[in-house]
Amino acid sequence: MTQQITRNDFDQFLVQNYAPADFIPVKGKGSRVWDQQGKEYIDLTGGIAVNALGHCPDELLKVLQQQGSTLWHSSNWFTSEPTIALAKLLVEKTFAERVMFVNSGAEANEAALKLARRYAVDHFGYQKSKIISFKQSFHGRTLFTVSVGGQAKYSDGFGPKPADIIHVPYNDLDAVKAVIDDHTCAVIVEPIQGESGVLPATTEFLQGLRQLCDQYQALLIFDEVQTGVGRTGHFYTYMKYNVVPDILTSAKALANGFPIGAMMTTHQIAASFKPGVHGTTFGGNPLACAVAKKAVEIISDEHFLEQVRAKSDFIKQTIAKLNQQTPIFRQIRGEGLLIGAELIEKYHGKAMDFCHLANQYGLMLLVAGPNVVRLAPALNISQTELEEGLNKFAKTMTEFAK
């Protein structure tokens, strides 16, 4: 007889770098999740913007089973048909001419930053190494990416950090102008800062970054790990802003939860990654790439993306109406189905409390910093599931305000 696994076992056996919810999900379908006790939840987290097609979507399950019975892994000594097919599809649908596959968003950003530095060395010399990033940004948890990310709470305490990284305020083009120069190799930016509160960039800011990078022969890197693959109602968010980066990173929703990441760039820039310069054991494995190709085919469809934008309007309008009755939020913002509701000052620091309360009503939510409740549901969430979830959200607001 199998011994029962409990939430207390997490506290006993796992490294305590996470503090998960009190319940353990055991099954999911679409935007519904069930825990060990059989309690049902509406999932508005999307696995942190990962499960773009919900839990266990039939179309992806079919591909997973087919590829799983054919070829899982062959190493980077060989390539595979699914790997090439996915790369070709991404090239057809984006600015990119070349793709490198990895396993996560952090790895994609690590590869992008290393490529930017190597490209600068190849074309301009070792003195061109400065990287400009933005305060409160988040780019991953490797030592390089956490140092480039603009949150000291994630990067301090691990010894010396990689050098020549500068952080300036987000959406402040004058601050970038003050520090960019001929020694700058790259500017890395999230078109919407996700982890720090769902803060969208202005069009003027991103267009200005493009112009400055052109002026100083620096590469513009868009971190679209969270905003990419339909999350904002556009296949990639750079398409909304009409600002084309030199390098783009993608992960999270790319295979709907099967681990994969991608770094996309041009022929000229990619040429600096010659054989042996950078690599990964599992990146681009045929199983992940087969699933990702199917996800990309579904999500990149313009009709599908139109529905994402329509659901975004419905959620923001509904929460705004609820907030008139129970005014606990200062602002509701975001693009597509990446939405942040910022608590008024009275409730600052209590976003996580709101999420824990929502769990009691059978609702799964996220935070984006201590003051912002984040919603990132499946992009194909049904109207019924959405209305159920927002009804639970309304009950949470009422009880929270008490």
BAMAR-211341 format. One record per residue (C-alpha): z, y, x; residue number from 1. Coordinates in Angstrom, 1 decimal. Example, Ala and Ser with C-alpha at 12.3 -4.5 7.8 and 13.67 -1.06 7.14 Angstrom:
% BAMAR-211341
<pt <7.8, -4.5, 12.3>, 1>
<pt <7.1, -1.1, 13.7>, 2>
***
This chain:
% BAMAR-211341
<pt <0.0, 0.0, 0.0>, 1>
<pt <-1.0, 3.4, 1.4>, 2>
<pt <1.9, 5.7, 2.2>, 3>
<pt <1.8, 8.9, 0.1>, 4>
<pt <0.7, 12.0, 2.1>, 5>
<pt <2.8, 15.1, 1.2>, 6>
<pt <2.6, 18.8, 2.0>, 7>
<pt <5.8, 18.3, 4.1>, 8>
<pt <3.8, 16.0, 6.4>, 9>
<pt <1.8, 19.0, 7.5>, 10>
<pt <4.9, 20.7, 8.7>, 11>
<pt <5.9, 17.6, 10.6>, 12>
<pt <2.7, 16.5, 12.2>, 13>
<pt <0.3, 19.4, 12.6>, 14>
<pt <0.4, 22.4, 15.0>, 15>
<pt <1.8, 25.3, 12.9>, 16>
<pt <-0.9, 27.8, 13.5>, 17>
<pt <-1.6, 27.8, 9.8>, 18>
<pt <0.6, 28.3, 6.7>, 19>
<pt <-1.4, 26.5, 4.0>, 20>
<pt <-0.7, 26.7, 0.2>, 21>
<pt <2.1, 24.5, -1.2>, 22>
<pt <-0.4, 22.2, -3.0>, 23>
<pt <-3.0, 19.8, -1.4>, 24>
<pt <-6.5, 19.8, -3.0>, 25>
<pt <-7.9, 16.3, -3.2>, 26>
<pt <-11.1, 16.7, -5.2>, 27>
<pt <-13.6, 19.4, -6.0>, 28>
<pt <-16.8, 19.7, -8.0>, 29>
<pt <-18.6, 22.9, -8.5>, 30>
<pt <-16.0, 25.7, -8.7>, 31>
<pt <-13.2, 23.4, -9.9>, 32>
<pt <-10.6, 21.8, -7.7>, 33>
<pt <-7.8, 19.3, -8.4>, 34>
<pt <-4.6, 18.8, -6.4>, 35>
<pt <-2.6, 15.6, -5.8>, 36>
<pt <-0.8, 16.0, -9.2>, 37>
<pt <-4.1, 16.4, -11.1>, 38>
<pt <-3.7, 20.1, -11.7>, 39>
<pt <-7.0, 21.9, -12.1>, 40>
<pt <-7.8, 25.2, -10.3>, 41>
<pt <-10.8, 27.6, -10.5>, 42>
<pt <-11.8, 28.2, -6.9>, 43>
<pt <-12.7, 31.8, -6.1>, 44>
<pt <-12.3, 31.3, -2.4>, 45>
<pt <-15.5, 29.3, -1.7>, 46>
<pt <-13.8, 27.8, 1.3>, 47>
<pt <-13.6, 31.3, 2.8>, 48>
<pt <-17.2, 32.1, 1.9>, 49>
<pt <-18.4, 28.7, 3.0>, 50>
<pt <-19.0, 26.6, -0.1>, 51>
<pt <-21.9, 28.8, -1.3>, 52>
<pt <-23.1, 26.0, -3.7>, 53>
<pt <-19.6, 24.9, -4.7>, 54>
<pt <-17.9, 21.6, -4.0>, 55>
<pt <-20.0, 18.5, -3.5>, 56>
<pt <-23.3, 19.8, -4.9>, 57>
<pt <-25.6, 17.0, -5.9>, 58>
<pt <-28.6, 18.3, -4.1>, 59>
<pt <-26.8, 18.4, -0.8>, 60>
<pt <-25.0, 15.1, -1.4>, 61>
<pt <-28.4, 13.4, -1.7>, 62>
<pt <-29.6, 14.9, 1.6>, 63>
<pt <-26.3, 14.0, 3.3>, 64>
<pt <-26.5, 10.4, 2.2>, 65>
<pt <-30.2, 10.1, 3.2>, 66>
<pt <-29.7, 11.6, 6.7>, 67>
<pt <-26.4, 9.8, 7.1>, 68>
<pt <-28.1, 6.5, 6.8>, 69>
<pt <-30.8, 7.5, 9.3>, 70>
<pt <-29.6, 9.5, 12.3>, 71>
<pt <-26.3, 11.4, 12.8>, 72>
<pt <-26.3, 12.4, 16.4>, 73>
<pt <-28.6, 12.1, 19.4>, 74>
<pt <-27.3, 14.7, 21.9>, 75>
<pt <-29.1, 17.6, 23.5>, 76>
<pt <-31.0, 15.2, 25.7>, 77>
<pt <-33.3, 14.8, 22.6>, 78>
<pt <-34.3, 16.9, 19.7>, 79>
<pt <-34.6, 15.8, 16.0>, 80>
<pt <-36.9, 16.4, 13.1>, 81>
<pt <-34.2, 18.0, 10.9>, 82>
<pt <-33.2, 20.4, 13.8>, 83>
<pt <-36.8, 21.6, 14.3>, 84>
<pt <-37.4, 21.9, 10.5>, 85>
<pt <-34.3, 24.0, 10.0>, 86>
<pt <-35.1, 26.3, 12.9>, 87>
<pt <-38.7, 26.7, 11.6>, 88>
<pt <-37.4, 27.6, 8.2>, 89>
<pt <-35.0, 30.2, 9.5>, 90>
<pt <-37.7, 31.8, 11.6>, 91>
<pt <-40.0, 31.9, 8.5>, 92>
<pt <-37.3, 33.7, 6.4>, 93>
<pt <-35.9, 36.1, 9.0>, 94>
<pt <-36.8, 38.5, 11.8>, 95>
<pt <-36.0, 35.7, 14.3>, 96>
<pt <-38.5, 33.9, 16.6>, 97>
<pt <-36.0, 31.6, 18.2>, 98>
<pt <-32.8, 29.8, 17.0>, 99>
<pt <-30.0, 28.1, 18.8>, 100>
<pt <-27.6, 25.8, 16.8>, 101>
<pt <-23.9, 25.5, 17.4>, 102>
<pt <-20.9, 24.3, 15.3>, 103>
<pt <-19.1, 27.4, 14.1>, 104>
<pt <-19.2, 31.2, 13.8>, 105>
<pt <-17.1, 31.7, 16.9>, 106>
<pt <-19.5, 29.6, 18.9>, 107>
<pt <-22.5, 31.5, 17.5>, 108>
<pt <-20.9, 34.8, 18.5>, 109>
<pt <-19.9, 33.4, 21.9>, 110>
<pt <-23.5, 32.5, 22.5>, 111>
<pt <-24.8, 35.9, 21.3>, 112>
<pt <-22.4, 37.8, 23.6>, 113>
<pt <-23.2, 35.5, 26.6>, 114>
<pt <-26.9, 35.9, 25.9>, 115>
<pt <-26.6, 39.7, 25.7>, 116>
<pt <-24.9, 39.8, 29.1>, 117>
<pt <-27.3, 37.4, 30.7>, 118>
<pt <-30.3, 39.3, 29.3>, 119>
<pt <-28.9, 42.5, 30.7>, 120>
<pt <-28.4, 40.9, 34.1>, 121>
<pt <-31.9, 39.5, 34.1>, 122>
<pt <-33.6, 42.8, 33.2>, 123>
<pt <-31.3, 45.6, 34.5>, 124>
<pt <-28.6, 44.2, 36.8>, 125>
<pt <-25.0, 43.2, 36.8>, 126>
<pt <-23.8, 46.8, 36.2>, 127>
<pt <-25.1, 46.7, 32.6>, 128>
<pt <-22.2, 44.7, 31.1>, 129>
<pt <-20.4, 47.0, 28.6>, 130>
<pt <-19.9, 45.6, 25.1>, 131>
<pt <-19.1, 48.0, 22.2>, 132>
<pt <-17.3, 46.6, 19.2>, 133>
<pt <-15.3, 48.0, 16.3>, 134>
<pt <-11.6, 48.3, 15.5>, 135>
<pt <-10.4, 45.8, 12.9>, 136>
<pt <-13.5, 43.6, 13.5>, 137>
<pt <-13.3, 39.8, 13.7>, 138>
<pt <-15.8, 37.7, 15.6>, 139>
<pt <-14.0, 34.4, 16.2>, 140>
<pt <-11.1, 32.8, 18.1>, 141>
<pt <-12.5, 31.9, 21.6>, 142>
<pt <-11.0, 34.1, 24.3>, 143>
<pt <-14.3, 36.1, 24.6>, 144>
<pt <-14.8, 36.6, 20.9>, 145>
<pt <-11.2, 37.4, 20.1>, 146>
<pt <-11.3, 40.0, 22.9>, 147>
<pt <-14.5, 41.5, 21.4>, 148>
<pt <-12.8, 41.4, 18.0>, 149>
<pt <-10.9, 44.6, 17.3>, 150>
<pt <-7.5, 43.2, 16.3>, 151>
<pt <-4.9, 43.0, 19.1>, 152>
<pt <-2.7, 40.7, 17.1>, 153>
<pt <-5.3, 37.9, 17.6>, 154>
<pt <-6.1, 38.7, 21.3>, 155>
<pt <-2.8, 39.6, 22.9>, 156>
<pt <-0.6, 37.0, 24.6>, 157>
<pt <-3.2, 34.9, 26.2>, 158>
<pt <-3.3, 36.5, 29.7>, 159>
<pt <-6.2, 38.6, 31.1>, 160>
<pt <-9.0, 39.3, 28.7>, 161>
<pt <-12.7, 39.5, 29.6>, 162>
<pt <-13.5, 43.0, 30.9>, 163>
<pt <-15.8, 45.8, 29.9>, 164>
<pt <-15.2, 45.7, 26.2>, 165>
<pt <-14.7, 48.9, 24.2>, 166>
<pt <-13.5, 49.3, 20.6>, 167>
<pt <-14.2, 52.3, 18.5>, 168>
<pt <-13.6, 53.1, 14.8>, 169>
<pt <-15.9, 51.4, 12.3>, 170>
<pt <-18.5, 53.5, 10.4>, 171>
<pt <-18.0, 56.3, 13.0>, 172>
<pt <-21.3, 56.9, 14.7>, 173>
<pt <-20.0, 59.9, 16.7>, 174>
<pt <-17.4, 57.5, 18.3>, 175>
<pt <-20.2, 55.2, 19.4>, 176>
<pt <-22.2, 58.1, 20.8>, 177>
<pt <-19.2, 59.1, 22.9>, 178>
<pt <-19.0, 55.8, 24.7>, 179>
<pt <-22.5, 54.3, 24.8>, 180>
<pt <-24.4, 54.7, 28.0>, 181>
<pt <-26.8, 53.0, 30.4>, 182>
<pt <-24.2, 50.4, 31.3>, 183>
<pt <-24.0, 49.2, 27.7>, 184>
<pt <-25.5, 45.8, 27.2>, 185>
<pt <-24.7, 45.3, 23.5>, 186>
<pt <-23.2, 46.6, 20.3>, 187>
<pt <-21.8, 44.0, 18.0>, 188>
<pt <-21.1, 44.8, 14.3>, 189>
<pt <-20.3, 43.1, 11.0>, 190>
<pt <-22.4, 44.8, 8.3>, 191>
<pt <-19.3, 44.3, 6.1>, 192>
<pt <-16.0, 43.8, 7.8>, 193>
<pt <-14.6, 40.8, 6.1>, 194>
<pt <-11.3, 39.9, 7.5>, 195>
<pt <-10.0, 43.4, 7.7>, 196>
<pt <-10.5, 44.3, 4.0>, 197>
<pt <-14.1, 43.8, 2.9>, 198>
<pt <-15.3, 47.2, 4.2>, 199>
<pt <-19.1, 47.8, 4.0>, 200>
<pt <-20.9, 49.7, 6.6>, 201>
<pt <-22.9, 52.8, 5.6>, 202>
<pt <-26.7, 52.7, 5.9>, 203>
<pt <-26.6, 55.7, 8.1>, 204>
<pt <-24.1, 54.0, 10.5>, 205>
<pt <-26.2, 50.9, 11.0>, 206>
<pt <-29.4, 52.8, 11.3>, 207>
<pt <-27.7, 55.0, 13.8>, 208>
<pt <-26.6, 52.0, 15.8>, 209>
<pt <-30.2, 50.7, 15.9>, 210>
<pt <-31.4, 54.1, 17.3>, 211>
<pt <-28.7, 54.3, 19.9>, 212>
<pt <-29.3, 50.7, 21.1>, 213>
<pt <-33.0, 51.5, 21.4>, 214>
<pt <-32.2, 54.7, 23.3>, 215>
<pt <-29.9, 53.0, 25.8>, 216>
<pt <-31.8, 49.6, 26.0>, 217>
<pt <-28.8, 47.8, 24.6>, 218>
<pt <-29.0, 44.8, 22.2>, 219>
<pt <-27.8, 45.2, 18.6>, 220>
<pt <-25.9, 42.1, 17.4>, 221>
<pt <-25.2, 41.5, 13.7>, 222>
<pt <-22.3, 39.2, 13.1>, 223>
<pt <-23.4, 37.7, 9.7>, 224>
<pt <-21.1, 34.7, 9.9>, 225>
<pt <-19.4, 35.7, 6.6>, 226>
<pt <-22.1, 38.0, 5.0>, 227>
<pt <-25.1, 35.8, 5.7>, 228>
<pt <-26.8, 33.0, 3.6>, 229>
<pt <-26.8, 34.8, 0.3>, 230>
<pt <-23.2, 36.0, 0.2>, 231>
<pt <-24.0, 39.6, -0.4>, 232>
<pt <-26.9, 39.0, -2.8>, 233>
<pt <-29.4, 39.1, 0.0>, 234>
<pt <-30.4, 36.2, 2.2>, 235>
<pt <-29.0, 38.1, 5.2>, 236>
<pt <-27.4, 41.5, 4.8>, 237>
<pt <-29.5, 43.2, 7.4>, 238>
<pt <-32.3, 42.9, 4.8>, 239>
<pt <-30.4, 45.2, 2.4>, 240>
<pt <-29.9, 47.9, 5.0>, 241>
<pt <-33.5, 47.5, 6.5>, 242>
<pt <-32.0, 47.5, 10.0>, 243>
<pt <-33.3, 44.6, 12.1>, 244>
<pt <-30.9, 43.4, 14.8>, 245>
<pt <-31.9, 41.9, 18.2>, 246>
<pt <-29.5, 39.0, 17.7>, 247>
<pt <-28.0, 37.6, 14.5>, 248>
<pt <-25.2, 35.1, 14.1>, 249>
<pt <-24.7, 32.8, 11.1>, 250>
<pt <-22.4, 30.0, 10.2>, 251>
<pt <-19.9, 29.4, 7.2>, 252>
<pt <-22.3, 28.9, 4.3>, 253>
<pt <-25.2, 27.7, 6.3>, 254>
<pt <-24.6, 24.0, 5.4>, 255>
<pt <-22.1, 24.6, 2.6>, 256>
<pt <-19.1, 23.4, 4.6>, 257>
<pt <-20.8, 20.9, 6.9>, 258>
<pt <-20.0, 22.5, 10.3>, 259>
<pt <-22.9, 24.4, 11.8>, 260>
<pt <-23.6, 27.8, 13.3>, 261>
<pt <-26.8, 29.5, 14.4>, 262>
<pt <-27.7, 32.3, 16.8>, 263>
<pt <-31.1, 33.8, 16.1>, 264>
<pt <-33.1, 36.2, 18.3>, 265>
<pt <-36.6, 37.0, 19.7>, 266>
<pt <-38.8, 35.2, 22.2>, 267>
<pt <-38.1, 37.8, 24.9>, 268>
<pt <-34.3, 37.8, 24.6>, 269>
<pt <-34.1, 34.0, 24.1>, 270>
<pt <-35.9, 33.5, 27.4>, 271>
<pt <-32.7, 34.4, 29.3>, 272>
<pt <-31.1, 31.1, 28.1>, 273>
<pt <-33.0, 28.8, 30.4>, 274>
<pt <-32.1, 25.1, 30.5>, 275>
<pt <-28.5, 24.6, 31.5>, 276>
<pt <-27.4, 28.2, 31.1>, 277>
<pt <-25.5, 27.5, 27.8>, 278>
<pt <-25.0, 24.4, 25.7>, 279>
<pt <-23.1, 22.4, 23.1>, 280>
<pt <-22.5, 18.7, 22.5>, 281>
<pt <-22.7, 18.6, 18.7>, 282>
<pt <-24.7, 21.8, 18.0>, 283>
<pt <-28.0, 21.1, 16.1>, 284>
<pt <-27.1, 17.6, 15.2>, 285>
<pt <-29.6, 16.1, 12.7>, 286>
<pt <-26.9, 15.5, 10.0>, 287>
<pt <-25.8, 19.1, 9.9>, 288>
<pt <-29.3, 20.5, 10.1>, 289>
<pt <-30.6, 18.3, 7.3>, 290>
<pt <-27.9, 19.6, 5.0>, 291>
<pt <-28.3, 23.2, 6.1>, 292>
<pt <-32.1, 23.1, 5.5>, 293>
<pt <-31.5, 22.1, 1.9>, 294>
<pt <-28.9, 24.8, 1.4>, 295>
<pt <-31.2, 27.4, 2.9>, 296>
<pt <-34.0, 26.4, 0.6>, 297>
<pt <-31.8, 26.8, -2.5>, 298>
<pt <-30.0, 30.0, -1.5>, 299>
<pt <-32.9, 32.0, -0.1>, 300>
<pt <-34.8, 31.9, -3.4>, 301>
<pt <-35.0, 35.4, -4.8>, 302>
<pt <-34.2, 34.4, -8.3>, 303>
<pt <-31.0, 32.7, -7.0>, 304>
<pt <-30.1, 35.9, -5.1>, 305>
<pt <-30.7, 38.0, -8.2>, 306>
<pt <-28.0, 35.9, -10.0>, 307>
<pt <-25.6, 36.5, -7.2>, 308>
<pt <-26.0, 40.3, -7.6>, 309>
<pt <-25.6, 40.0, -11.4>, 310>
<pt <-22.3, 38.0, -11.0>, 311>
<pt <-21.1, 40.6, -8.5>, 312>
<pt <-21.5, 43.4, -11.1>, 313>
<pt <-19.7, 41.3, -13.7>, 314>
<pt <-16.7, 40.6, -11.5>, 315>
<pt <-16.3, 44.2, -10.3>, 316>
<pt <-16.7, 45.6, -13.8>, 317>
<pt <-14.2, 43.1, -15.3>, 318>
<pt <-11.6, 43.7, -12.6>, 319>
<pt <-12.0, 47.5, -13.0>, 320>
<pt <-11.4, 47.1, -16.8>, 321>
<pt <-8.3, 45.0, -16.2>, 322>
<pt <-7.1, 47.5, -13.7>, 323>
<pt <-7.2, 50.2, -16.4>, 324>
<pt <-4.7, 48.2, -18.4>, 325>
<pt <-2.7, 47.0, -15.3>, 326>
<pt <-3.3, 49.5, -12.5>, 327>
<pt <-2.3, 47.6, -9.4>, 328>
<pt <-5.6, 48.1, -7.4>, 329>
<pt <-6.6, 51.3, -5.6>, 330>
<pt <-10.2, 50.2, -5.0>, 331>
<pt <-12.6, 47.3, -5.8>, 332>
<pt <-15.4, 47.1, -3.3>, 333>
<pt <-17.9, 44.7, -1.6>, 334>
<pt <-21.4, 43.4, -1.9>, 335>
<pt <-22.6, 40.3, -3.8>, 336>
<pt <-19.9, 37.7, -4.1>, 337>
<pt <-17.8, 39.1, -1.2>, 338>
<pt <-15.4, 41.4, -3.1>, 339>
<pt <-12.1, 43.0, -2.0>, 340>
<pt <-9.5, 44.5, -4.4>, 341>
<pt <-7.2, 46.8, -2.4>, 342>
<pt <-3.6, 47.1, -3.8>, 343>
<pt <-2.1, 50.5, -4.4>, 344>
<pt <0.5, 51.7, -1.9>, 345>
<pt <3.4, 50.5, -4.0>, 346>
<pt <2.2, 46.9, -3.4>, 347>
<pt <1.1, 47.1, 0.2>, 348>
<pt <1.8, 44.0, 2.2>, 349>
<pt <1.9, 41.8, -0.9>, 350>
<pt <-1.7, 40.5, -1.2>, 351>
<pt <-0.5, 37.0, -0.2>, 352>
<pt <2.2, 37.2, -2.8>, 353>
<pt <-0.6, 37.9, -5.4>, 354>
<pt <-2.5, 34.8, -4.2>, 355>
<pt <0.5, 32.5, -4.3>, 356>
<pt <1.2, 33.7, -7.9>, 357>
<pt <-2.4, 33.1, -8.8>, 358>
<pt <-2.0, 29.5, -7.7>, 359>
<pt <0.6, 29.0, -10.4>, 360>
<pt <-2.0, 29.9, -13.0>, 361>
<pt <-4.5, 27.5, -11.5>, 362>
<pt <-6.5, 30.0, -9.5>, 363>
<pt <-7.5, 30.0, -5.8>, 364>
<pt <-7.9, 33.4, -4.1>, 365>
<pt <-8.0, 34.8, -0.6>, 366>
<pt <-6.6, 37.8, 1.2>, 367>
<pt <-8.4, 40.2, 3.6>, 368>
<pt <-5.5, 41.7, 5.5>, 369>
<pt <-2.1, 42.3, 4.0>, 370>
<pt <-3.3, 44.7, 1.3>, 371>
<pt <-6.5, 43.3, 0.0>, 372>
<pt <-7.1, 40.4, -2.4>, 373>
<pt <-10.5, 38.8, -1.6>, 374>
<pt <-12.8, 36.9, -3.9>, 375>
<pt <-15.6, 34.8, -2.4>, 376>
<pt <-16.6, 32.3, -5.0>, 377>
<pt <-19.5, 29.9, -4.9>, 378>
<pt <-22.7, 31.7, -5.3>, 379>
<pt <-23.8, 29.4, -8.2>, 380>
<pt <-20.4, 29.6, -10.0>, 381>
<pt <-21.2, 29.2, -13.8>, 382>
<pt <-20.4, 31.9, -16.3>, 383>
<pt <-17.9, 29.6, -17.9>, 384>
<pt <-16.0, 29.0, -14.6>, 385>
<pt <-16.2, 32.7, -13.7>, 386>
<pt <-14.8, 33.8, -17.1>, 387>
<pt <-12.0, 31.2, -16.8>, 388>
<pt <-11.2, 32.4, -13.3>, 389>
<pt <-11.1, 36.0, -14.3>, 390>
<pt <-8.8, 35.2, -17.3>, 391>
<pt <-6.4, 33.6, -14.8>, 392>
<pt <-6.8, 36.7, -12.6>, 393>
<pt <-5.8, 38.9, -15.5>, 394>
<pt <-2.7, 36.8, -16.1>, 395>
<pt <-1.8, 37.1, -12.4>, 396>
<pt <-2.2, 40.8, -12.5>, 397>
<pt <0.1, 41.2, -15.5>, 398>
<pt <2.8, 39.0, -14.0>, 399>
<pt <2.5, 40.6, -10.6>, 400>
<pt <2.9, 44.1, -12.1>, 401>
<pt <6.3, 43.0, -13.6>, 402>
***
